[in-house]
């Protein structure tokens, strides 16, 4: 079973080389003898010291001839370049030379150089090299739809913080990239801005008649896509009928839409006796009051809007059945009367009369 032996210089004894631990046990016991097991054996996670079958390769020492009372020392040795490149072996050491020439270094860069920032930012590192710090400002430009570090105003537009889209005397369908949508010419007919599906949750849009394109019956309607809700109303709409009015619209977690209550921040004039409460208006004038019976249009009525009506008739006008008069003021025929009214809820409108 003895393969070969070499001299232990310090003690003058031989180190006996065997194939493995089992081969070692077949030799006659000797005192103060070293053995070299060339190979390990057994299951590595169940060592012989714990009653298992694993015994390492390495140097063993027999301290007594009374049976195989052995101690061993596992001696690691240098991995080859092929073994280092494979990166699998765990019981050999790596020399500076094999580390320096490892194949993994071929996938790394020794220097940072300027390359395609768009490839880098979209994560395609196989095509791009990292940008050097001085070049970043020049690469983050509008053509890449990114911030422009050299121009704050441009950066805010590119990041959609400050952005305005205009439309003319026509209907308009919102784009995902829109932020503020504004009129640009006078309307010759009622126009509609239609929202779309797929906008990010939490996105806000401002739809504004900044050109004061609205005039008379030529209003601006905001509509949702079919099957969506606006302030809880399926396929709902909201009409901006005051020149200069605007709405802020927001996308909720369900992909539906809501708008704030402050639709028109200005009062406008109107004629006639059909009273609405969707925006603040003054109906008729001192010089040209209405003489017709009072009716209403409660579409898109808003809490807090109080309308003013100039009225003069030889007979007292009629009011809708759900209008409730407050106070002691009565209508006086054949003189100017000033009527104030406010929508409350449902079809209830409260009004009071001041004699002119």
C-alpha positions in Angstrom: 0.0 0.0 0.0 3.0 2.3 0.3 3.3 4.4 -2.8 6.6 6.1 -2.1 8.3 7.8 0.7 10.5 10.8 1.2 12.7 11.9 4.1 11.5 14.1 7.0 14.7 16.1 7.2 14.1 17.5 10.7 13.6 14.1 12.4 15.4 11.9 10.0 12.3 9.8 9.4 10.3 9.2 6.3 7.0 10.6 5.3 5.0 7.8 3.9 2.7 8.6 1.0 -0.6 6.7 0.6 -3.6 7.1 -1.7 -6.1 8.1 1.0 -7.1 7.6 4.6 -8.4 4.0 4.1 -5.0 3.0 2.6 -3.3 4.6 5.6 -5.3 2.3 8.0 -4.0 -0.8 6.2 -0.4 -0.1 7.1 1.2 -1.5 10.3 1.0 1.1 13.2 4.3 2.9 13.8 5.3 5.5 16.4 6.1 9.1 15.5 5.5 8.6 11.8 4.1 11.1 9.2 1.8 10.0 6.4 0.7 11.9 3.3 -2.8 11.1 2.0 -2.9 12.2 -1.6 -6.7 12.2 -1.9 -9.7 12.9 0.4 -12.5 10.4 0.7 -16.1 10.3 1.9 -18.8 12.9 2.2 -17.3 16.3 2.9 -20.1 17.6 5.1 -19.9 14.5 7.4 -16.3 14.4 8.8 -14.8 11.3 10.4 -14.4 13.2 13.7 -18.2 13.3 13.9 -18.6 9.7 13.1 -18.9 10.2 9.3 -17.0 9.0 6.3 -15.0 12.1 5.2 -11.3 12.3 5.7 -9.3 15.1 4.0 -6.2 14.8 2.0 -3.0 16.1 3.6 -0.5 15.4 6.2 -1.3 12.8 9.0 0.7 12.0 12.1 0.8 8.7 14.1 1.9 9.4 17.6 1.7 5.9 18.9 2.0 2.3 17.7 -1.0 1.3 19.7 -3.4 1.6 16.8 -4.1 4.4 14.3 -4.3 7.5 16.6 -3.9 10.1 13.9 -3.8 13.8 13.5 -3.9 15.6 10.2 -3.1 18.9 8.6 -4.8 20.0 5.5 -2.3 21.9 3.3 -3.8 24.1 0.6 -1.7 24.7 -2.5 -1.7 26.9 -5.6 -4.6 26.9 -8.0 -3.8 26.8 -11.7 -4.8 29.7 -14.0 -7.6 27.5 -15.5 -8.9 26.9 -12.0 -8.8 30.6 -11.1 -10.7 31.5 -14.2 -13.4 28.9 -13.5 -13.8 30.3 -10.0 -15.2 27.1 -8.5 -12.5 25.5 -6.3 -12.5 26.5 -2.6 -9.5 24.8 -1.2 -6.6 26.3 -3.1 -4.9 29.7 -2.9 -4.5 32.3 -5.6 -1.0 33.8 -6.3 -0.5 37.4 -7.4 0.3 36.1 -10.9 -2.9 34.1 -11.4 -4.9 37.0 -9.9 -3.4 39.5 -12.3 -4.1 37.3 -15.3 -7.6 36.2 -14.3 -10.0 36.2 -17.3 -12.6 38.2 -15.4 -10.5 41.3 -15.8 -11.3 41.3 -19.5 -14.9 42.4 -18.7 -13.8 45.4 -16.7 -12.7 48.9 -17.7 -9.4 50.3 -16.5 -10.5 53.9 -17.0 -13.8 55.9 -17.0 -14.5 57.4 -20.5 -17.3 59.4 -22.1 -19.8 57.4 -24.1 -23.5 57.4 -25.0 -25.4 58.8 -22.0 -28.7 57.6 -23.4 -27.4 54.0 -23.5 -26.0 54.3 -20.1 -29.2 55.7 -18.5 -31.4 53.1 -20.0 -29.2 50.4 -18.5 -27.6 49.1 -21.7 -24.0 48.9 -20.3 -22.9 46.5 -23.0 -23.1 49.4 -25.5 -22.2 52.4 -23.3 -19.2 53.6 -21.4 -19.6 55.7 -18.3 -19.5 59.5 -18.8 -16.8 61.5 -17.2 -18.1 64.1 -14.7 -17.1 67.2 -16.8 -19.2 65.9 -19.8 -22.5 65.2 -18.0 -23.8 68.7 -18.3 -23.3 68.7 -22.1 -25.0 65.3 -22.5 -28.1 65.9 -20.4 -29.9 68.0 -23.0 -33.4 68.4 -24.5 -32.7 66.0 -27.4 -32.4 63.2 -24.9 -35.6 64.3 -23.0 -33.5 64.9 -19.9 -32.7 67.8 -17.7 -30.4 70.6 -19.0 -27.9 71.4 -16.3 -26.9 74.6 -18.0 -30.4 76.1 -18.4 -32.9 75.9 -15.5 -35.9 76.9 -17.6 -35.1 74.3 -20.3 -34.6 71.7 -17.6 -38.1 72.3 -16.1 -39.7 72.0 -19.5 -37.9 68.8 -20.3 -39.0 67.3 -16.9 -42.6 68.5 -17.6 -42.6 70.8 -14.6 -43.3 73.8 -16.8 -45.1 72.9 -20.0 -47.9 74.5 -22.0 -49.7 73.0 -24.9 -52.0 75.2 -27.0 -54.9 74.3 -29.3 -56.9 76.4 -31.7 -60.6 76.6 -32.8 -61.1 72.9 -32.7 -61.6 70.0 -30.3 -58.4 68.6 -28.6 -57.5 65.1 -27.3 -55.0 65.2 -24.4 -51.6 63.6 -24.8 -49.7 61.7 -22.0 -47.0 64.4 -22.1 -49.4 67.3 -21.6 -49.2 69.4 -18.4 -51.1 72.7 -19.1 -53.5 72.9 -22.0 -54.5 76.4 -23.2 -56.6 78.0 -25.8 -54.9 80.1 -28.5 -57.7 81.6 -30.7 -61.3 82.7 -30.3 -63.9 79.9 -30.6 -66.5 80.0 -33.3 -68.3 76.9 -31.9 -68.4 75.0 -28.6 -65.2 73.0 -28.2 -64.2 69.9 -26.2 -61.0 68.7 -24.6 -61.1 64.9 -24.2 -59.0 63.2 -21.5 -57.5 59.8 -22.3 -56.9 56.4 -20.6 -53.5 55.4 -19.3 -52.3 58.6 -17.6 -50.2 58.1 -14.5 -52.0 57.9 -11.2 -51.7 61.3 -9.5 -51.0 63.2 -12.8 -52.5 66.7 -12.8 -53.6 68.6 -15.8 -54.6 72.3 -16.0 -57.1 73.1 -18.8 -57.3 76.9 -19.3 -59.0 79.4 -21.5 -55.9 81.7 -21.3 -56.7 83.3 -24.6 -60.3 84.0 -23.5 -61.5 82.1 -26.5 -64.9 81.3 -24.8 -67.7 83.6 -25.9 -71.5 83.3 -25.4 -72.6 79.7 -26.3 -69.1 78.9 -27.6 -68.0 77.2 -24.3 -65.2 74.7 -23.5 -66.2 71.2 -22.3 -63.9 68.7 -20.6 -64.9 65.1 -21.3 -63.6 61.8 -20.0 -62.9 58.6 -22.1 -65.9 56.3 -22.5 -66.5 54.2 -19.3 -64.5 56.6 -17.0 -65.8 58.8 -14.3 -65.5 62.5 -13.6 -66.0 63.5 -10.0 -67.8 60.2 -9.6 -70.1 60.6 -12.6 -69.8 58.0 -15.3 -68.9 59.6 -18.6 -69.2 62.9 -16.9 -68.4 66.3 -18.3 -67.7 69.8 -17.0 -68.3 73.0 -18.9 -66.2 76.1 -18.7 -68.5 78.9 -19.9 -66.6 82.0 -18.6 -63.9 83.5 -20.6 -60.6 83.0 -18.9 -61.9 80.1 -16.8 -59.9 77.0 -16.0 -59.9 73.6 -14.4 -57.4 71.5 -12.6 -58.0 67.8 -13.3 -56.3 64.9 -11.5 -56.1 61.1 -12.2 -57.1 58.9 -9.3 -56.0 55.4 -8.3 -58.7 53.8 -10.4 -57.8 55.7 -13.5 -60.9 58.0 -13.2 -60.7 61.8 -13.0 -61.7 64.5 -10.6 -61.5 68.3 -10.8 -61.4 71.0 -8.2 -64.3 73.3 -7.3 -62.6 76.6 -8.3 -63.5 76.5 -12.0 -63.8 80.2 -12.9 -61.8 82.7 -10.9 -63.5 85.6 -12.6 -67.1 86.9 -13.0 -68.5 87.4 -16.4 -71.6 89.1 -17.8 -74.6 87.3 -19.3 -78.0 88.1 -20.7 -81.5 86.6 -20.3 -83.2 84.9 -17.4 -82.0 81.3 -17.6 -79.8 81.2 -14.5 -76.9 78.7 -14.1 -74.5 78.2 -11.1 -71.5 76.7 -12.8 -69.5 80.0 -12.8 -70.0 83.5 -11.3 -72.0 85.8 -13.6 -73.9 89.0 -13.7 -77.1 88.7 -15.7 -78.2 91.7 -17.7 -77.3 95.3 -16.9 -78.9 98.4 -15.2 -79.5 99.9 -18.7 -80.8 96.6 -20.2 -82.5 94.5 -17.5 -84.5 91.3 -18.3 -88.3 91.2 -18.2 -88.7 87.5 -18.7 -89.8 84.8 -16.2 -86.9 83.3 -14.2 -85.8 79.7 -15.1 -82.7 77.8 -14.3 -80.1 75.4 -15.8 -78.5 73.5 -12.8 -76.0 71.6 -14.9 -72.6 71.6 -13.1 -73.9 73.8 -10.3 -71.3 74.7 -7.7 -71.6 75.5 -4.0 -70.7 79.1 -3.1 -71.6 80.8 -6.4 -74.0 83.7 -6.0 -75.6 85.2 -9.2 -76.8 88.8 -9.6 -79.8 89.5 -11.9 -81.0 92.9 -13.1 -84.8 92.7 -13.8 -87.6 95.1 -14.6 -91.1 94.0 -15.6 -94.7 95.3 -15.4 -95.7 92.0 -13.7 -93.8 90.0 -11.1 -91.8 87.2 -12.8 -92.4 83.6 -11.9 -89.6 81.5 -10.4 -89.0 77.7 -10.5 -91.0 75.8 -8.0 -87.9 74.8 -5.9 -86.6 78.4 -5.6 -87.1 79.6 -2.0 -87.2 83.4 -1.3 -85.4 84.6 1.8 -86.0 87.8 3.8 -88.8 90.3 3.5 -87.9 91.9 0.1 -90.6 91.8 -2.5 -90.5 92.3 -6.2 -91.7 95.8 -7.2 -93.2 96.0 -10.7 -92.1 98.6 -13.3 -88.9 99.5 -11.5 -85.4 98.0 -11.5 -85.1 95.1 -9.2 -81.8 93.4 -8.2 -82.2 89.7 -7.5 -79.4 87.6 -5.8 -79.6 83.8 -5.9 -77.5 80.8 -4.7 -77.8 77.1 -5.5 -77.9 75.0 -2.4 -78.4 71.3 -3.4 -80.5 69.3 -5.7 -83.0 71.7 -7.3 -83.2 74.1 -4.3 -82.1 77.6 -5.0 -82.4 80.4 -2.4 -82.9 84.0 -3.5 -83.5 87.4 -2.2 -84.7 90.7 -3.8 -83.3 94.2 -3.4 -85.4 97.0 -4.9 -83.5 99.1 -7.4 
